[in-house]
């Protein structure tokens, strides 16, 4: 039962809807670090597929 109280407290604080500026910055940096290699990989995959299939 003690864990249930902890879980509801964590979910309540996560759903408040007011994220701090530091949190928003960290999320933006994290998504940038993920997006750059992802876009690079997709670009090269599409480029290779076009060459393979005569595009």
Secondary structure, 3 states (H helix, E strand, C coil): CHHHHHHHHHHHHHCCCCCCHHHHHHHHHHHHHHHHHHHHHHHHHHHHHHHHCCC
